[in-house]
């Protein structure tokens, strides 16, 4: 059984008040997604406007908040120094935004390309990533960092980075939709194997062909296995319904409630 307090929603900018209302209805939290998008972060005026609005609106919501960091082409381990510096600048901008909005955690992608078969690639990447995220944690002591799986086929690279960093403030944001498309096994199996390192998850559905972010129950992910897998966690993770539009969020909530997976909101 999932408790409503475990849930978070991603407010879409143009109807964010409806997401605020839903968060209040379920007594849950929010993951701010606006500053992950290139169309926003490449325009300083839009960033200023949205920051100003969120700083005015969010304090009145008595709920936990997290932030999805910039991720498009963000490769903090790039061998090209100029590319690496830009990527790390984007990460630090996201962390600064998280501090401004009183977000307790920020989600980032690793930018790792698992198709590169050079035997030295992944060990070097793990070392570079571990050093970078360890420094970021030191520079932003009030913000936890969660690394989200994207193209990786399993969780070994995340386990390697987290082990090297050795901080309970660095964890995995397990995206079951990405695992369903790119993973080597069923999402629920990956989730169970890495449960000790997963404080945070993105849930959406797809048919295993692409990252379509369907409402829960509209793809082929085994949600009974996913919910059952939560029993392997010593501490229940945060679950973000990353499905986009409000109608898909409500459809996902209905799906969980009707199957007895979620305790209904107030």
SEMI-312564 format. One line per field, with one value per residue: residue in three letters; residue number from 1; x, y, z of N, C-alpha, C, O in turn. Coordinates in steps of 0.1 Angstrom, whole numbers, padded with zeros to 4 digits. Layout:
BEGIN
code = [ALA	...] $
pos = [NUM	...] $
n_X = [X	...] $
n_Y = [Y	...] $
n_Z = [Z	...] $
ca_X = [X	...] $
ca_Y = [Y	...] $
ca_Z = [Z	...] $
c_X = [X	...] $
c_Y = [Y	...] $
c_Z = [Z	...] $
o_X = [X	...] $
o_Y = [Y	...] $
o_Z = [Z	...] $
END
This chain:
BEGIN
code = [UNK	UNK	UNK	UNK	UNK	UNK	UNK	UNK	UNK	UNK	UNK	UNK	UNK	UNK	UNK	UNK	UNK	UNK	UNK	UNK	UNK	UNK	UNK	UNK	UNK	UNK	UNK	UNK	UNK	UNK	UNK	UNK	UNK	UNK	UNK	UNK	UNK	UNK	UNK	UNK	UNK	UNK	UNK	UNK	UNK	UNK	UNK	UNK	UNK	UNK	UNK	UNK	UNK	UNK	UNK	UNK	UNK	UNK	UNK	UNK	UNK	UNK	UNK	UNK	UNK	UNK	UNK	UNK	UNK	UNK	UNK	UNK	UNK	UNK	UNK	UNK	UNK	UNK	UNK	UNK	UNK	UNK	UNK	UNK	UNK	UNK	UNK	UNK	UNK	UNK	UNK	UNK	UNK	UNK	UNK	UNK	UNK	UNK	UNK	UNK	UNK	UNK	UNK	UNK	UNK	UNK	UNK	UNK	UNK	UNK	UNK	UNK	UNK	UNK	UNK	UNK	UNK	UNK	UNK	UNK	UNK	UNK	UNK	UNK	UNK	UNK	UNK	UNK	UNK	UNK	UNK	UNK	UNK	UNK	UNK	UNK	UNK	UNK	UNK	UNK	UNK	UNK	UNK	UNK	UNK	UNK	UNK	UNK	UNK	UNK	UNK	UNK	UNK	UNK	UNK	UNK	UNK	UNK	UNK	UNK	UNK	UNK	UNK	UNK	UNK	UNK	UNK	UNK	UNK	UNK	UNK	UNK	UNK	UNK	UNK	UNK	UNK	UNK	UNK	UNK	UNK	UNK	UNK	UNK	UNK	UNK	UNK	UNK	UNK	UNK	UNK	UNK	UNK	UNK	UNK	UNK	UNK	UNK	UNK	UNK	UNK	UNK	UNK	UNK	UNK	UNK	UNK	UNK	UNK	UNK	UNK	UNK	UNK	UNK	UNK	UNK	UNK	UNK	UNK	UNK	UNK	UNK	UNK	UNK	UNK	UNK	UNK	UNK	UNK	UNK	UNK	UNK	UNK	UNK	UNK	UNK	UNK	UNK	UNK	UNK	UNK	UNK	UNK	UNK	UNK	UNK	UNK	UNK	UNK	UNK	UNK	UNK	UNK	UNK	UNK	UNK	UNK	UNK	UNK	UNK	UNK	UNK	UNK	UNK	UNK	UNK] $
pos = [1	2	3	4	5	6	7	8	9	10	11	12	13	14	15	16	17	18	19	20	21	22	23	24	25	26	27	28	29	30	31	32	33	34	35	36	37	38	39	40	41	42	43	44	45	46	47	48	49	50	51	52	53	54	55	56	57	58	59	60	61	62	63	64	65	66	67	68	69	70	71	72	73	74	75	76	77	78	79	80	81	82	83	84	85	86	87	88	89	90	91	92	93	94	95	96	97	98	99	100	101	102	103	104	105	106	107	108	109	110	111	112	113	114	115	116	117	118	119	120	121	122	123	124	125	126	127	128	129	130	131	132	133	134	135	136	137	138	139	140	141	142	143	144	145	146	147	148	149	150	151	152	153	154	155	156	157	158	159	160	161	162	163	164	165	166	167	168	169	170	171	172	173	174	175	176	177	178	179	180	181	182	183	184	185	186	187	188	189	190	191	192	193	194	195	196	197	198	199	200	201	202	203	204	205	206	207	208	209	210	211	212	213	214	215	216	217	218	219	220	221	222	223	224	225	226	227	228	229	230	231	232	233	234	235	236	237	238	239	240	241	242	243	244	245	246	247	248	249	250	251	252	253	254	255	256	257	258	259	260	261	262	263	264	265	266] $
n_X = [0008	0006	0012	-0005	0012	0037	0037	0045	0039	0045	0043	0029	0037	0017	-0007	-0003	-0015	-0036	-0021	-0010	-0033	-0040	-0019	-0024	-0048	-0041	-0022	0005	0037	0057	0075	0095	0096	0101	0126	0142	0140	0153	0142	0135	0158	0176	0168	0172	0152	0128	0135	0139	0113	0098	0111	0105	0077	0074	0087	0070	0046	0051	0058	0034	0024	0022	0041	0065	0092	0109	0134	0137	0166	0186	0190	0193	0217	0236	0266	0286	0310	0324	0351	0359	0370	0358	0331	0326	0328	0306	0285	0287	0283	0256	0245	0252	0237	0211	0212	0215	0190	0174	0180	0171	0144	0138	0140	0144	0159	0175	0171	0192	0204	0229	0242	0256	0268	0259	0265	0290	0317	0344	0368	0378	0361	0337	0348	0364	0345	0329	0347	0351	0325	0318	0337	0328	0301	0304	0318	0298	0278	0292	0294	0267	0252	0226	0210	0200	0211	0199	0205	0193	0183	0187	0196	0210	0215	0214	0218	0244	0264	0255	0255	0283	0292	0278	0289	0315	0313	0301	0281	0250	0234	0234	0217	0197	0174	0150	0137	0111	0099	0120	0137	0121	0122	0150	0163	0178	0163	0131	0115	0107	0124	0149	0144	0140	0165	0182	0171	0181	0195	0177	0160	0140	0117	0106	0075	0058	0042	0048	0051	0074	0087	0094	0101	0074	0058	0032	0000	-0004	-0010	-0015	0004	0029	0041	0044	0025	0015	0037	0055	0045	0044	0071	0079	0079	0104	0119	0136	0130	0103	0102	0100	0076	0072	0047	0053	0039	0030	0004	-0025	-0048	-0038	-0023	-0044	-0057	-0038	-0037	-0063	-0061	-0043	-0057	-0081	-0072	-0064	-0038	-0031	-0038	-0067	-0070	-0077] $
n_Y = [-0012	0022	0052	0084	0105	0098	0105	0127	0154	0168	0200	0215	0244	0262	0255	0253	0259	0241	0217	0224	0224	0197	0185	0195	0182	0155	0156	0157	0161	0182	0182	0203	0211	0230	0242	0225	0225	0233	0255	0272	0276	0287	0313	0341	0359	0345	0327	0344	0354	0330	0320	0341	0339	0313	0316	0333	0318	0291	0290	0292	0267	0239	0216	0190	0197	0192	0193	0190	0188	0205	0187	0181	0172	0174	0166	0158	0145	0148	0144	0166	0196	0221	0215	0200	0219	0236	0218	0213	0238	0241	0222	0233	0257	0246	0236	0259	0271	0252	0257	0284	0280	0265	0237	0203	0183	0175	0163	0146	0136	0113	0114	0094	0072	0042	0027	0029	0009	0008	-0006	0010	0031	0032	0028	0051	0071	0066	0073	0101	0111	0105	0121	0146	0147	0144	0168	0186	0180	0188	0216	0223	0219	0216	0203	0173	0149	0131	0106	0099	0071	0066	0057	0036	0001	-0014	-0011	-0009	0010	0032	0022	0020	0047	0058	0043	0051	0078	0077	0089	0094	0113	0111	0095	0071	0081	0063	0056	0041	0039	0045	0024	0003	0006	0008	-0009	-0041	-0060	-0067	-0038	-0039	-0058	-0046	-0025	-0038	-0049	-0027	-0014	-0004	0018	0035	0063	0076	0080	0079	0075	0062	0050	0028	0012	-0002	0005	0031	0062	0071	0081	0074	0073	0055	0020	0021	0010	-0016	-0022	-0040	-0033	-0044	-0059	-0038	-0023	-0043	-0047	-0026	-0035	-0044	-0022	-0005	0020	0038	0050	0082	0088	0100	0110	0110	0119	0140	0158	0170	0154	0129	0125	0123	0101	0082	0082	0073	0047	0035	0037	0023	-0003	-0009	-0001	0023	0045	0065	0100	0129] $
n_Z = [0000	-0009	0007	0005	0013	0003	-0023	-0051	-0073	-0106	-0112	-0140	-0158	-0169	-0158	-0130	-0106	-0104	-0099	-0075	-0059	-0061	-0048	-0022	-0018	-0016	0004	-0002	-0020	-0042	-0073	-0088	-0122	-0141	-0145	-0157	-0183	-0216	-0230	-0211	-0193	-0210	-0214	-0197	-0187	-0186	-0167	-0145	-0142	-0136	-0113	-0096	-0094	-0083	-0059	-0046	-0045	-0036	-0008	0007	0005	0024	0021	0011	-0011	-0042	-0069	-0104	-0120	-0147	-0177	-0204	-0227	-0207	-0196	-0173	-0170	-0193	-0217	-0230	-0220	-0221	-0227	-0204	-0184	-0190	-0186	-0159	-0149	-0155	-0138	-0113	-0114	-0113	-0087	-0072	-0078	-0065	-0039	-0036	-0039	-0017	-0019	-0010	-0024	-0055	-0088	-0111	-0144	-0155	-0179	-0190	-0216	-0224	-0247	-0254	-0257	-0250	-0228	-0208	-0204	-0187	-0160	-0158	-0161	-0138	-0118	-0124	-0122	-0095	-0081	-0089	-0080	-0053	-0046	-0053	-0034	-0011	-0016	-0016	0010	0020	0002	-0011	-0036	-0064	-0087	-0118	-0137	-0172	-0200	-0191	-0187	-0164	-0128	-0121	-0126	-0111	-0085	-0083	-0084	-0062	-0041	-0041	-0035	-0009	0007	0024	0013	-0014	-0039	-0058	-0083	-0093	-0124	-0136	-0161	-0179	-0173	-0183	-0210	-0217	-0199	-0188	-0176	-0159	-0147	-0120	-0109	-0111	-0094	-0069	-0065	-0060	-0039	-0015	-0022	-0033	-0028	-0040	-0067	-0102	-0116	-0144	-0174	-0202	-0234	-0237	-0259	-0263	-0244	-0234	-0214	-0204	-0187	-0157	-0161	-0188	-0203	-0205	-0181	-0151	-0126	-0102	-0094	-0091	-0070	-0051	-0048	-0033	-0007	-0001	0007	0033	0041	0030	-0003	-0020	-0044	-0076	-0098	-0129	-0154	-0169	-0182	-0163	-0165	-0170	-0147	-0127	-0138	-0133	-0105	-0100	-0110	-0093	-0068	-0073	-0076	-0051	-0044	-0035	-0008	-0007	-0013	0008] $
ca_X = [0000	0013	0006	-0004	0023	0048	0036	0048	0035	0053	0034	0031	0037	0005	-0018	0004	-0024	-0043	-0012	-0009	-0045	-0040	-0009	-0031	-0058	-0035	-0012	0018	0046	0059	0088	0095	0102	0102	0140	0149	0138	0162	0135	0134	0171	0183	0162	0173	0140	0118	0140	0136	0098	0093	0116	0098	0064	0074	0091	0058	0035	0054	0058	0021	0020	0028	0044	0079	0095	0122	0136	0144	0177	0188	0195	0195	0231	0244	0276	0296	0322	0329	0365	0362	0370	0348	0318	0324	0325	0292	0276	0288	0276	0241	0242	0252	0226	0200	0213	0212	0176	0168	0182	0162	0130	0137	0138	0154	0166	0175	0173	0200	0208	0243	0247	0265	0264	0263	0268	0305	0322	0358	0368	0382	0351	0329	0356	0368	0333	0325	0356	0348	0311	0319	0344	0320	0289	0309	0321	0285	0272	0299	0291	0253	0250	0212	0203	0204	0212	0195	0209	0182	0187	0181	0199	0217	0207	0212	0221	0258	0272	0250	0261	0297	0293	0273	0298	0327	0310	0299	0272	0236	0227	0235	0209	0192	0161	0147	0127	0107	0097	0133	0141	0113	0127	0164	0168	0180	0153	0119	0117	0105	0136	0160	0140	0142	0180	0188	0162	0188	0200	0167	0151	0132	0113	0096	0066	0050	0041	0050	0050	0087	0093	0099	0097	0061	0052	0018	-0006	-0002	-0020	-0017	0016	0030	0048	0037	0024	0014	0051	0062	0039	0048	0085	0081	0081	0118	0125	0135	0123	0095	0107	0092	0072	0068	0040	0059	0031	0027	-0009	-0033	-0058	-0030	-0020	-0056	-0060	-0029	-0042	-0075	-0056	-0037	-0067	-0091	-0066	-0060	-0024	-0030	-0049	-0073	-0067	-0087] $
ca_Y = [0000	0034	0063	0096	0113	0093	0110	0140	0157	0178	0211	0222	0259	0269	0252	0249	0260	0228	0208	0228	0220	0183	0182	0197	0172	0142	0159	0152	0171	0187	0182	0215	0206	0241	0247	0214	0226	0242	0267	0281	0280	0295	0326	0346	0366	0335	0321	0354	0354	0318	0320	0351	0334	0302	0321	0339	0308	0279	0291	0290	0252	0232	0203	0189	0201	0188	0200	0183	0197	0205	0173	0180	0173	0177	0154	0164	0138	0149	0145	0179	0205	0232	0208	0196	0231	0241	0209	0215	0251	0239	0215	0242	0266	0239	0235	0272	0272	0244	0265	0295	0275	0256	0223	0194	0174	0178	0151	0148	0125	0111	0116	0083	0065	0028	0020	0030	-0004	0009	-0011	0020	0042	0033	0031	0065	0079	0065	0082	0115	0114	0104	0133	0158	0148	0146	0182	0193	0178	0197	0230	0226	0210	0215	0197	0159	0147	0118	0104	0092	0062	0069	0047	0025	-0012	-0019	-0001	-0011	0023	0040	0016	0024	0061	0060	0037	0059	0090	0073	0098	0090	0123	0108	0082	0069	0084	0052	0059	0028	0040	0044	0010	-0006	0008	0006	-0019	-0055	-0068	-0060	-0026	-0043	-0066	-0036	-0017	-0046	-0052	-0015	-0007	0003	0030	0043	0070	0085	0073	0085	0064	0064	0037	0028	-0002	-0008	0009	0045	0068	0078	0087	0072	0072	0041	0011	0022	0004	-0030	-0023	-0048	-0024	-0052	-0062	-0026	-0020	-0053	-0045	-0016	-0042	-0046	-0010	-0003	0033	0040	0061	0092	0084	0111	0105	0118	0116	0152	0166	0168	0143	0116	0123	0119	0088	0073	0081	0064	0033	0030	0036	0012	-0016	-0011	0001	0037	0050	0076	0113	0133] $
ca_Z = [0000	-0010	0014	-0002	0017	-0005	-0037	-0055	-0087	-0113	-0117	-0153	-0156	-0173	-0148	-0118	-0094	-0103	-0093	-0061	-0053	-0060	-0037	-0009	-0017	-0012	0014	-0007	-0024	-0056	-0079	-0098	-0134	-0150	-0147	-0164	-0198	-0222	-0234	-0199	-0188	-0220	-0214	-0183	-0183	-0182	-0154	-0135	-0140	-0129	-0100	-0088	-0092	-0074	-0046	-0040	-0044	-0029	0007	0012	0004	0034	0015	0007	-0025	-0048	-0082	-0114	-0126	-0161	-0181	-0219	-0231	-0196	-0195	-0163	-0171	-0207	-0219	-0235	-0208	-0223	-0226	-0190	-0176	-0193	-0180	-0144	-0146	-0155	-0126	-0102	-0116	-0108	-0073	-0067	-0079	-0055	-0026	-0037	-0037	-0005	-0023	-0003	-0032	-0069	-0096	-0123	-0152	-0155	-0192	-0194	-0228	-0222	-0259	-0256	-0252	-0246	-0214	-0198	-0204	-0175	-0148	-0158	-0159	-0124	-0110	-0127	-0116	-0081	-0076	-0091	-0071	-0039	-0045	-0053	-0021	-0002	-0019	-0013	0021	0023	-0009	-0015	-0050	-0068	-0100	-0125	-0148	-0185	-0210	-0185	-0188	-0150	-0118	-0116	-0126	-0100	-0073	-0082	-0080	-0048	-0032	-0041	-0028	0005	0014	0023	0006	-0028	-0041	-0072	-0087	-0102	-0134	-0141	-0176	-0186	-0171	-0191	-0224	-0218	-0190	-0193	-0170	-0156	-0138	-0106	-0105	-0109	-0082	-0057	-0063	-0056	-0030	-0004	-0027	-0040	-0019	-0048	-0080	-0111	-0121	-0156	-0181	-0216	-0240	-0238	-0272	-0261	-0232	-0238	-0202	-0203	-0174	-0152	-0166	-0202	-0210	-0201	-0168	-0141	-0114	-0090	-0090	-0087	-0057	-0042	-0046	-0022	0006	0001	0011	0047	0042	0018	-0012	-0026	-0058	-0084	-0109	-0140	-0166	-0177	-0180	-0151	-0167	-0168	-0132	-0120	-0142	-0126	-0092	-0100	-0113	-0080	-0058	-0077	-0074	-0037	-0042	-0029	0000	-0013	-0007	0018] $
c_X = [0009	0005	0006	0007	0036	0049	0041	0043	0044	0044	0038	0029	0023	-0007	-0013	-0005	-0032	-0034	-0010	-0021	-0045	-0030	-0016	-0041	-0053	-0024	0001	0027	0047	0073	0087	0103	0106	0117	0149	0149	0147	0155	0134	0149	0179	0178	0162	0160	0130	0122	0136	0121	0093	0099	0108	0084	0064	0078	0079	0048	0039	0054	0045	0016	0028	0031	0059	0081	0109	0122	0142	0154	0178	0194	0198	0210	0240	0253	0287	0309	0329	0345	0369	0360	0359	0333	0315	0321	0311	0282	0275	0282	0261	0237	0242	0241	0213	0200	0210	0197	0169	0169	0172	0148	0128	0134	0149	0162	0165	0178	0181	0201	0223	0250	0257	0259	0269	0267	0283	0311	0337	0359	0372	0372	0344	0337	0360	0356	0328	0334	0353	0335	0312	0326	0335	0308	0293	0312	0307	0278	0279	0295	0276	0248	0235	0204	0208	0204	0208	0198	0199	0188	0180	0184	0206	0208	0205	0217	0236	0266	0268	0255	0276	0299	0289	0283	0311	0325	0308	0291	0258	0228	0228	0227	0205	0177	0157	0135	0123	0104	0110	0138	0133	0117	0141	0170	0169	0170	0141	0122	0116	0117	0147	0157	0143	0157	0187	0180	0169	0194	0190	0158	0139	0129	0105	0088	0058	0050	0045	0049	0063	0094	0099	0094	0085	0054	0037	0013	-0005	-0013	-0022	-0005	0017	0039	0039	0036	0021	0028	0058	0058	0044	0063	0088	0083	0095	0126	0124	0129	0116	0100	0096	0088	0066	0060	0044	0052	0026	0013	-0017	-0042	-0050	-0026	-0032	-0060	-0051	-0033	-0054	-0071	-0051	-0048	-0077	-0085	-0061	-0045	-0022	-0042	-0054	-0070	-0079	-0101] $
c_Y = [0013	0045	0076	0105	0110	0100	0124	0142	0168	0189	0216	0237	0265	0266	0247	0250	0247	0217	0211	0222	0204	0178	0184	0186	0159	0144	0153	0163	0174	0185	0193	0211	0218	0244	0235	0216	0237	0255	0277	0286	0287	0310	0332	0353	0357	0329	0331	0354	0342	0317	0330	0345	0322	0306	0328	0328	0296	0279	0288	0275	0245	0217	0202	0192	0196	0195	0190	0192	0196	0192	0172	0182	0176	0164	0159	0157	0139	0151	0159	0189	0215	0226	0205	0208	0236	0231	0211	0228	0249	0232	0225	0253	0259	0238	0248	0275	0264	0251	0276	0291	0266	0242	0214	0185	0179	0165	0155	0135	0124	0115	0105	0076	0051	0020	0021	0017	-0004	0004	-0001	0031	0043	0035	0045	0074	0078	0073	0096	0119	0115	0117	0145	0159	0150	0161	0190	0192	0187	0212	0233	0216	0208	0208	0183	0158	0133	0117	0095	0083	0067	0058	0035	0012	-0018	-0008	-0002	0002	0032	0035	0020	0038	0064	0054	0045	0072	0088	0083	0094	0101	0121	0095	0081	0074	0073	0055	0046	0028	0039	0030	0000	-0005	0003	-0005	-0033	-0064	-0061	-0049	-0030	-0050	-0056	-0028	-0025	-0047	-0039	-0008	0000	0016	0039	0050	0077	0078	0082	0073	0069	0051	0039	0013	-0008	-0004	0023	0051	0077	0085	0086	0072	0057	0032	0011	0016	-0011	-0032	-0031	-0040	-0032	-0056	-0050	-0023	-0030	-0052	-0035	-0022	-0045	-0034	-0009	0010	0035	0052	0071	0087	0096	0106	0115	0114	0128	0158	0161	0156	0130	0114	0118	0104	0078	0071	0071	0049	0027	0028	0024	-0002	-0018	-0008	0014	0040	0063	0089	0117	0136] $
c_Z = [0000	-0002	0005	0001	0009	-0018	-0039	-0070	-0093	-0119	-0131	-0152	-0158	-0165	-0135	-0106	-0093	-0096	-0078	-0053	-0051	-0049	-0023	-0007	-0011	-0001	0010	-0012	-0038	-0060	-0090	-0110	-0144	-0154	-0153	-0179	-0204	-0227	-0223	-0195	-0197	-0221	-0200	-0178	-0179	-0169	-0143	-0131	-0132	-0115	-0091	-0084	-0081	-0060	-0038	-0037	-0035	-0014	0014	0012	0014	0030	0011	-0008	-0030	-0062	-0091	-0121	-0141	-0165	-0196	-0222	-0219	-0193	-0186	-0163	-0185	-0207	-0224	-0224	-0209	-0221	-0211	-0182	-0178	-0185	-0165	-0140	-0146	-0142	-0114	-0102	-0110	-0093	-0066	-0067	-0068	-0041	-0025	-0034	-0025	-0008	-0016	-0011	-0047	-0077	-0108	-0131	-0152	-0168	-0197	-0207	-0227	-0235	-0262	-0249	-0248	-0231	-0204	-0196	-0190	-0162	-0147	-0155	-0144	-0115	-0111	-0120	-0101	-0075	-0078	-0082	-0057	-0037	-0044	-0040	-0010	-0004	-0016	-0002	0025	0012	-0012	-0030	-0054	-0083	-0107	-0136	-0160	-0194	-0204	-0185	-0174	-0141	-0114	-0115	-0115	-0087	-0072	-0078	-0066	-0038	-0030	-0033	-0013	0013	0013	0017	-0009	-0030	-0055	-0072	-0097	-0111	-0140	-0156	-0184	-0185	-0180	-0206	-0226	-0209	-0195	-0187	-0167	-0146	-0123	-0100	-0102	-0096	-0069	-0054	-0057	-0046	-0019	-0009	-0034	-0030	-0027	-0062	-0089	-0117	-0133	-0163	-0195	-0221	-0242	-0251	-0271	-0248	-0234	-0226	-0202	-0189	-0170	-0156	-0181	-0210	-0205	-0188	-0158	-0128	-0101	-0085	-0085	-0073	-0047	-0039	-0035	-0008	0009	0006	0026	0050	0029	0010	-0016	-0040	-0065	-0096	-0121	-0153	-0174	-0173	-0168	-0153	-0165	-0154	-0125	-0125	-0135	-0112	-0091	-0102	-0100	-0070	-0061	-0075	-0060	-0034	-0035	-0020	-0005	-0006	0002	0011] $
o_X = [0018	-0007	0016	0012	0046	0059	0040	0043	0050	0037	0049	0019	0019	-0017	-0019	-0004	-0034	-0039	-0009	-0020	-0050	-0033	-0013	-0043	-0059	-0018	0008	0024	0039	0082	0080	0114	0113	0120	0161	0157	0149	0161	0132	0151	0189	0184	0153	0157	0123	0114	0131	0117	0085	0091	0105	0079	0056	0073	0079	0041	0030	0049	0044	0006	0041	0025	0065	0072	0118	0113	0151	0150	0171	0202	0205	0215	0251	0248	0297	0319	0339	0350	0381	0349	0352	0325	0304	0313	0305	0273	0265	0276	0255	0227	0232	0236	0205	0190	0204	0192	0159	0160	0166	0140	0117	0126	0160	0172	0155	0187	0179	0201	0230	0261	0264	0247	0281	0271	0288	0310	0343	0352	0369	0373	0345	0332	0359	0357	0325	0329	0352	0334	0306	0321	0335	0306	0286	0309	0306	0272	0272	0294	0273	0241	0232	0192	0220	0197	0213	0194	0196	0196	0168	0175	0209	0196	0197	0221	0239	0273	0276	0260	0280	0308	0297	0286	0316	0334	0313	0294	0253	0216	0221	0231	0209	0169	0161	0124	0130	0105	0110	0144	0139	0116	0144	0182	0162	0168	0139	0130	0124	0121	0154	0166	0149	0162	0196	0183	0164	0197	0194	0149	0131	0138	0097	0093	0052	0057	0045	0048	0064	0105	0109	0085	0086	0045	0030	0020	-0004	-0025	-0029	-0004	0007	0043	0027	0045	0025	0030	0066	0066	0048	0067	0100	0089	0099	0137	0114	0123	0122	0102	0084	0097	0056	0065	0038	0057	0020	0012	-0016	-0044	-0056	-0025	-0031	-0064	-0055	-0032	-0055	-0076	-0054	-0047	-0080	-0092	-0054	-0040	-0011	-0053	-0046	-0067	-0089	-0111] $
o_Y = [0014	0046	0078	0112	0118	0100	0132	0132	0176	0186	0221	0241	0273	0274	0238	0242	0243	0209	0202	0217	0199	0169	0176	0182	0152	0134	0147	0175	0169	0187	0191	0207	0216	0247	0237	0210	0248	0266	0289	0298	0293	0318	0329	0353	0359	0327	0327	0354	0343	0312	0326	0347	0322	0301	0328	0329	0292	0270	0284	0272	0245	0208	0213	0190	0196	0201	0182	0202	0188	0186	0163	0193	0182	0154	0164	0161	0132	0158	0163	0191	0218	0233	0207	0207	0241	0236	0211	0229	0255	0235	0224	0257	0266	0240	0249	0281	0269	0251	0279	0299	0260	0235	0218	0180	0185	0157	0165	0124	0134	0119	0107	0074	0048	0009	0014	0016	-0014	0010	-0002	0039	0053	0043	0051	0084	0088	0080	0104	0130	0124	0123	0154	0169	0156	0166	0199	0201	0192	0219	0245	0206	0198	0207	0181	0166	0123	0125	0084	0088	0071	0049	0025	0012	-0027	0003	0005	0004	0039	0043	0023	0041	0070	0060	0047	0077	0095	0085	0090	0100	0129	0085	0090	0071	0074	0057	0040	0018	0032	0024	-0010	-0015	-0004	-0009	-0037	-0075	-0049	-0050	-0026	-0049	-0057	-0026	-0019	-0046	-0041	0004	0011	0024	0049	0043	0084	0072	0090	0063	0080	0041	0050	0004	-0019	-0008	0025	0046	0089	0092	0096	0070	0048	0036	0003	0018	-0017	-0043	-0028	-0040	-0027	-0056	-0051	-0020	-0027	-0055	-0035	-0016	-0048	-0034	-0011	0012	0035	0063	0068	0082	0102	0098	0126	0108	0127	0162	0149	0148	0120	0103	0108	0096	0067	0060	0063	0040	0016	0018	0016	-0011	-0029	-0012	0016	0038	0072	0089	0110	0139] $
o_Z = [0008	-0003	-0001	-0008	0009	-0025	-0029	-0077	-0085	-0129	-0132	-0145	-0150	-0165	-0129	-0097	-0081	-0089	-0070	-0042	-0041	-0041	-0014	0004	-0003	0003	0018	-0008	-0046	-0052	-0100	-0109	-0153	-0166	-0153	-0186	-0199	-0226	-0226	-0195	-0193	-0229	-0192	-0166	-0169	-0160	-0132	-0120	-0123	-0106	-0079	-0073	-0072	-0050	-0026	-0026	-0027	-0007	0025	0018	0014	0034	0009	-0016	-0022	-0067	-0088	-0126	-0147	-0158	-0200	-0219	-0222	-0188	-0191	-0157	-0188	-0199	-0223	-0219	-0200	-0215	-0206	-0173	-0168	-0179	-0159	-0130	-0137	-0136	-0106	-0092	-0103	-0086	-0055	-0058	-0061	-0033	-0015	-0028	-0024	-0001	-0015	-0006	-0051	-0073	-0115	-0125	-0150	-0169	-0207	-0208	-0229	-0235	-0271	-0237	-0244	-0223	-0192	-0187	-0184	-0154	-0136	-0147	-0138	-0106	-0102	-0114	-0095	-0065	-0069	-0075	-0049	-0026	-0036	-0035	-0001	0006	-0014	-0005	0032	0014	-0015	-0037	-0048	-0091	-0102	-0145	-0160	-0197	-0211	-0183	-0172	-0145	-0104	-0106	-0109	-0078	-0061	-0070	-0059	-0027	-0019	-0026	-0004	0025	0002	0016	-0017	-0024	-0064	-0063	-0109	-0106	-0148	-0163	-0194	-0195	-0185	-0213	-0235	-0212	-0204	-0192	-0170	-0137	-0115	-0089	-0092	-0088	-0059	-0043	-0050	-0043	-0015	-0001	-0041	-0024	-0021	-0067	-0084	-0121	-0132	-0159	-0200	-0213	-0249	-0254	-0278	-0242	-0234	-0228	-0200	-0179	-0178	-0156	-0186	-0222	-0202	-0186	-0157	-0120	-0091	-0073	-0076	-0064	-0035	-0027	-0030	0001	0020	0009	0032	0061	0018	0015	-0015	-0047	-0061	-0104	-0123	-0162	-0184	-0161	-0164	-0144	-0161	-0149	-0117	-0117	-0132	-0107	-0082	-0095	-0097	-0062	-0052	-0073	-0056	-0024	-0029	-0024	-0008	0006	0003	0017] $
END
